[in-house]
Amino acid sequence: MILWSSIPRKGAAVARQADAWLSSLVDDPRLFRSLFPVAFHVDYWNRLGWPDRFSSARFTERQRTYVQQGHVINPAG
């Protein structure tokens, strides 16, 4: 089983690539059998003019916890 977690940032090129990859999985036979993609949209980019309707302060806090544990590199600090 593969659980792939993404923390997209609306407006960032890498986020668009990640979202495109997630969308491409719709026809993958492993989807929801052995591959479980999830995306947690952080909200700290909203204040920079990139509002994301899927973003949540809870997801931002989740990312900060991952960073503190050394699991994620956070470009926003």
Buried (B, 14 or more C-beta within 10 A) or exposed (E): EEEEBBBBBBEBEEBEEBBEEBEEEEEEEEEEEEBEBEBBBBBBBBEEEBEBEEBEEEBBEBBBEBBEEEEBEBEEE
